[in-house]
Amino acid sequence: MSESRTHLGRVAILWRGDEAERRSATLATSRFKAVFAALADVGVKAEPVIYEDECLDAVRAELARFDGVLVWVNPIHEGRNRSNLDGLLREVAARGVWVSAHPDVILTMGVKEVLHRTRMMSWGGDTALYRTAEAMRAEFPGRLAAGPRVIKRNRGNGGQGVWKVEMLASRVDRPMARVLDATKDVPEELALDAFLERCVAYFDDGCVIDQLFQARLSEGVVRCYMAGERGFGHQKVKALVAAPAARAQAGPRLYTSNAEPRFQRLRRLMEDEWTPQLTTLLGIQQCDLPMIWDADFMLGPPGDDGADAYVLGEINVSSVFPIPDEAPAEIASRVADRLRSKL
């Protein structure tokens, strides 16, 4: 490594862990070891920083030593949220430390509300937004009567707060619904009012999103990974398929490279059309895009040319992992560019 490449800067890779992990975390044993190695290859010195709310003051002191910090922390984890960490990261960023992804960027593009804000883009679809539980009670039953819907809490991960909802034949005075939690395999039947009451807590995150259920969901979801504004990998995932047999047929998550022929159209759309539209619509500077983020797409009805339509299901920003083999080098390249811009 040349001398000039050894002084780009110091970056912390931050993830959540307990006190024992704070004491024992090393580059060699971390699940981010490939990212650490890629950063070293481009002249960036990276070190682990382990966060938990009880260690906030200690983490604040640690982060003061770095030029930047890459954050991998889910919005919800074992009953805890990111409110304390996000406050710390805003404080650190205000002192001149570069943060990716910045909490304000997460709240702009990494929440389900983005599905409603971008619904007029070609990746959009039939999407409603409810700001209050009263609005949801008034408007949701009418939309549900026309066909199955998917309800999503604004902030969540791993399918938490995501439900497929279908109306059941029932008495007029007591509508019934079949609901399937995205983290579960078996649906349940209950009064629609009871389900709506279950959703009340979701409004603590600002809103609830209501999307048309995509009939082709059983074919899988395509996950498009992005480093900044450049796409480099895909992963097929599946959720909200009620039949256990259908879920079993999904198999493991499958990664492909950025050269996979099946996804070149999607990659061009992401890089050339959708990401520029997204940043313009949301008012995000290109340099502030997360170092690693992904977009999950469901398959919609094919167009007149026979090509698949892609319908955005969510954008993940807070803690995108696992990641394709190409990701560490792409992340490192973007980090190096960002640090050079600070010199």
C-alpha positions in Angstrom: 0.0 0.0 0.0 1.4 3.4 -0.9 2.2 6.0 1.7 -0.5 8.4 0.3 -3.1 5.7 0.7 -2.5 5.2 4.4 -3.8 8.6 5.5 -7.3 8.8 4.0 -8.8 8.8 7.5 -10.3 6.7 10.3 -13.7 5.2 10.2 -15.7 3.4 12.9 -18.0 0.5 12.0 -20.7 0.6 14.7 -23.2 -2.1 15.6 -25.3 -3.1 18.6 -23.9 -5.5 21.2 -23.6 -6.1 24.9 -20.7 -5.3 27.2 -19.0 -8.6 26.6 -19.0 -7.9 22.9 -17.6 -4.4 23.5 -14.6 -6.0 25.3 -14.0 -8.8 22.8 -14.9 -7.4 19.3 -12.1 -7.7 16.8 -11.8 -7.1 13.0 -11.0 -10.7 12.4 -14.0 -12.2 14.1 -16.6 -9.5 13.2 -19.3 -10.3 10.6 -18.0 -7.2 8.9 -14.5 -8.5 8.5 -14.8 -8.3 4.7 -15.7 -4.6 4.9 -12.8 -4.0 7.3 -10.5 -5.7 4.8 -11.8 -3.7 1.9 -11.5 -0.4 3.7 -7.9 -1.3 4.5 -7.2 -2.0 0.8 -8.2 1.6 -0.1 -6.2 3.2 2.8 -8.9 3.7 5.3 -8.2 2.6 8.9 -11.4 1.1 10.3 -12.2 0.0 13.9 -15.2 -1.6 15.6 -17.4 0.4 18.0 -20.1 -1.6 19.8 -23.2 0.3 20.9 -25.9 -0.1 23.5 -28.0 2.5 25.2 -26.2 2.0 28.5 -22.9 2.8 26.9 -23.9 6.0 25.1 -21.4 8.2 26.8 -18.5 5.9 26.2 -19.5 5.5 22.5 -19.7 9.3 22.2 -16.1 9.6 23.4 -15.0 6.8 21.1 -16.6 8.4 18.0 -14.9 11.7 18.6 -11.7 10.0 17.4 -13.0 9.2 13.9 -13.5 11.0 10.6 -16.5 8.9 9.8 -18.8 6.2 11.1 -20.7 3.4 9.3 -23.7 2.3 11.3 -25.4 -1.1 11.2 -28.3 -0.9 13.8 -31.8 -2.1 13.2 -34.7 0.4 14.0 -36.2 -2.2 16.3 -34.2 -4.8 18.3 -35.4 -6.9 21.2 -37.9 -4.2 22.2 -35.5 -1.3 21.8 -35.5 1.4 19.2 -32.8 3.8 17.9 -34.0 7.0 19.4 -31.0 7.4 21.8 -28.5 6.3 19.1 -30.0 8.6 16.5 -29.7 11.6 18.9 -26.0 10.7 19.5 -25.3 10.3 15.7 -26.9 13.8 15.0 -24.7 15.3 17.7 -21.6 13.6 16.3 -22.4 14.7 12.7 -22.9 18.3 13.9 -19.3 18.2 15.2 -18.0 17.3 11.7 -17.9 13.5 11.8 -19.4 12.0 8.6 -22.2 9.5 9.5 -23.7 6.9 7.1 -26.5 6.5 7.1 -27.4 9.8 8.9 -30.6 9.5 11.0 -32.3 12.2 9.0 -31.6 10.3 5.7 -33.0 7.2 7.3 -36.2 9.1 8.3 -36.5 10.3 4.7 -35.8 7.3 2.6 -35.6 4.3 5.0 -39.2 4.4 6.3 -42.3 3.0 4.7 -43.7 6.5 4.2 -41.4 6.7 1.1 -43.8 4.2 -0.6 -46.5 6.9 -0.5 -44.2 9.8 -1.3 -42.9 8.0 -4.4 -46.2 6.4 -5.5 -46.3 8.4 -8.7 -42.9 7.0 -9.9 -43.0 4.1 -12.2 -42.2 1.8 -9.3 -45.2 3.0 -7.4 -48.7 1.6 -7.1 -52.0 1.8 -5.2 -50.7 3.1 -1.9 -52.5 5.0 0.9 -51.2 6.7 4.1 -52.9 7.0 7.4 -51.7 9.7 9.9 -54.1 8.7 12.7 -55.9 5.5 13.9 -59.2 7.3 13.3 -58.3 7.9 9.7 -57.4 4.2 9.3 -60.6 3.1 10.8 -62.6 5.3 8.5 -60.8 4.6 5.2 -59.2 1.2 5.4 -62.4 -1.0 5.4 -63.5 0.5 2.1 -60.1 -0.2 0.4 -60.0 -3.7 1.9 -63.5 -4.5 0.5 -62.0 -4.2 -3.0 -59.3 -6.8 -2.4 -56.4 -7.9 -0.2 -54.1 -5.2 1.2 -50.8 -5.0 3.0 -50.4 -2.9 6.1 -46.9 -1.6 7.1 -45.7 0.3 10.2 -43.5 3.2 9.3 -40.4 2.0 11.0 -39.5 -1.7 11.4 -37.3 -4.5 10.2 -37.5 -8.2 9.6 -41.1 -8.0 8.7 -42.2 -6.6 12.0 -45.4 -4.6 11.7 -46.2 -5.9 8.2 -49.5 -7.7 7.6 -51.4 -9.1 4.7 -55.2 -8.5 5.3 -58.1 -10.1 3.5 -61.8 -9.4 4.2 -63.9 -12.5 5.1 -67.6 -13.1 4.6 -69.2 -11.8 7.7 -72.1 -10.0 9.3 -72.4 -6.4 8.3 -72.3 -5.3 11.9 -69.1 -7.3 12.6 -66.6 -7.4 9.7 -64.1 -10.2 9.9 -60.6 -10.4 8.4 -57.9 -13.0 7.8 -54.5 -11.5 8.7 -51.0 -12.8 8.2 -48.0 -11.5 10.1 -45.0 -11.3 7.8 -42.9 -12.9 10.5 -45.2 -15.9 10.8 -46.4 -18.8 8.6 -50.0 -19.2 9.7 -52.7 -16.6 9.3 -55.4 -15.9 11.9 -59.0 -14.8 11.6 -60.4 -12.1 13.8 -62.7 -9.1 13.8 -61.5 -6.3 11.6 -61.9 -3.9 14.6 -59.6 -6.0 16.6 -56.9 -5.9 14.0 -57.3 -2.1 13.6 -56.9 -1.8 17.4 -53.7 -3.9 17.1 -52.3 -1.3 14.7 -52.9 1.7 17.0 -49.4 1.5 18.5 -47.9 1.8 15.0 -48.9 5.5 14.9 -46.1 6.2 17.4 -43.9 6.1 14.3 -45.9 8.8 12.5 -48.1 6.9 10.1 -49.2 3.6 8.7 -48.9 2.6 5.0 -51.5 0.6 3.1 -50.6 -1.1 -0.2 -52.4 -3.2 -2.6 -51.4 -6.8 -2.2 -49.4 -8.0 -5.3 -50.7 -11.3 -6.6 -47.3 -12.4 -7.9 -45.7 -12.2 -4.5 -45.5 -16.0 -4.4 -42.9 -15.7 -7.2 -40.6 -13.9 -4.8 -39.2 -10.5 -4.1 -36.2 -9.1 -5.8 -33.8 -7.2 -3.5 -31.6 -4.7 -5.3 -28.5 -3.7 -3.4 -27.0 -0.2 -3.8 -23.7 1.4 -2.8 -24.6 5.1 -2.9 -26.2 5.5 -6.3 -24.7 2.4 -7.9 -26.4 -1.0 -8.0 -24.3 -4.1 -7.6 -26.3 -7.2 -6.5 -29.7 -8.8 -6.0 -31.3 -11.2 -3.7 -34.5 -13.1 -4.0 -36.6 -13.2 -0.8 -40.2 -14.1 0.2 -42.8 -13.2 2.8 -46.6 -13.0 3.3 -47.2 -16.2 1.5 -49.7 -18.0 3.6 -49.3 -21.6 2.4 -46.5 -23.4 4.1 -45.8 -25.4 1.0 -45.4 -22.3 -1.1 -43.0 -20.8 1.5 -41.0 -24.0 1.5 -40.6 -23.9 -2.3 -38.9 -20.5 -2.0 -35.6 -22.1 -1.0 -32.7 -20.1 0.5 -32.1 -16.5 -0.4 -30.2 -16.4 -3.7 -27.6 -13.8 -4.5 -26.6 -12.8 -8.0 -23.8 -10.5 -9.2 -24.3 -7.1 -10.9 -23.7 -8.8 -14.2 -26.7 -11.2 -13.9 -28.6 -10.9 -17.3 -32.0 -11.2 -15.7 -31.6 -8.0 -13.7 -29.9 -5.7 -16.1 -33.1 -3.8 -16.9 -33.8 -3.4 -13.2 -30.2 -2.3 -12.6 -30.5 0.4 -15.3 -33.8 1.6 -13.9 -32.3 1.9 -10.4 -29.1 3.6 -11.4 -30.3 5.8 -14.3 -34.0 6.6 -13.5 -35.3 5.7 -10.0 -32.4 6.8 -7.8 -32.1 10.2 -9.4 -35.8 10.6 -9.1 -35.8 9.5 -5.5 -33.1 11.9 -4.4 -34.7 14.8 -6.2 -38.2 14.0 -4.8 -36.9 13.5 -1.3 -34.3 16.4 -1.4 -31.3 14.1 -0.6 -27.9 15.0 -1.9 -26.2 12.2 -3.8 -23.2 12.4 -1.5 -25.6 11.7 1.4 -26.9 8.5 0.1 -26.1 5.6 2.4 -23.0 3.6 1.7 -25.2 0.5 1.6 -28.9 0.3 1.1 -31.4 -1.9 -0.7 -34.8 -1.8 -2.3 -37.2 -4.7 -2.3 -39.4 -5.1 -5.4 -42.4 -7.2 -6.0 -43.4 -8.3 -9.5 -46.4 -6.5 -10.9 -48.4 -7.4 -14.1 -46.2 -7.4 -17.2 -46.4 -4.4 -19.5 -47.4 -4.4 -23.2 -43.9 -5.4 -24.1 -44.0 -8.4 -21.9 -41.4 -7.0 -19.4 -42.1 -7.5 -15.7 -43.3 -4.4 -13.8 -41.5 -3.8 -10.5 -43.4 -2.5 -7.5 -41.4 -1.1 -4.6 -42.1 -2.9 -1.3 -39.6 -1.1 0.9 -36.3 0.6 1.1 -33.8 -0.7 3.8 -31.2 1.7 5.1 -30.6 1.2 8.8 -28.9 -2.2 8.8 -28.5 -3.8 5.4 -26.9 -7.3 6.0 -26.2 -9.9 4.6 -24.7 -8.3 1.5 -23.4 -9.6 -1.8 -19.8 -10.5 -2.3 -19.3 -7.3 -4.4 -20.5 -5.1 -1.6 -17.4 -4.6 0.6 -15.3 -3.3 -2.3 -18.1 -1.0 -3.4 -18.6 0.3 0.1 -14.9 0.9 0.6 -14.7 2.8 -2.7 -17.5 5.1 -1.7 -16.1 5.6 1.8 -12.7 6.6 0.3 -14.4 9.0 -2.1 -16.3 10.6 0.8 -13.2 11.0 3.0 -11.2 12.5 0.1 -14.0 15.1 -0.3 -13.4 16.1 3.4 -9.6 16.6 3.0 
